[in-house]
Amino acid sequence: MNRFRRLIRSDANCNRLPIPPGIRRAYPFLERTILVLASGGVFTEDPWKPWDTVEPYLRQILGFIGITDVQTVRAQGTNIPALAPNAILSGEQAIAALTL
């Protein structure tokens, strides 16, 4: 989390404003990112979808510093006995489906 704070703190507002010609972006190397999330439950489907606070929070923070191209990979259901054997496999399939 400290790395996130350092990244956000310096020149963060520069990424939210239109960039005039000839001016560098604060973090030109950070144009897109991939979130890799793991959870014991399944938060992408009802009834637990409203409880998914991690992805929206990270997307908001990344958007604040100018990173709007965000892809998410999830390994979820690792604490649900019926889903646990396939949780990692489904995460690996999601990685294979990424558009890089």
Steps between C-alpha positions, in 0.01 A plus 500: 500500500789740563607467137148593396508808722833613358378448147179693561651785698744646247360666190172309526281789395702549181355179362143616548540817296534522124867477409620790283729416206864472599427421866586156634253286683591444865520121458533420130596140574171436678240500227327174579495247777369158591341440839554148633249436778447188709218445745347223703150592384345584166440873480423535129153347521189568704433509794856605594572738213426812713766380746774518236683810619854414390471531122294824496737657755812407304344617173416834660852549635657398170262731311599786728861470390406461134490124449164416348588190296456241776443127453410268787593137557333320788559176685191484715316244703817359658321463835187332361554121496297446183688772308850475649638229269420711192576845647864514388418338167237765423752771594753350261237492225426867566872576463507316168202707380667836574551744216859615522 
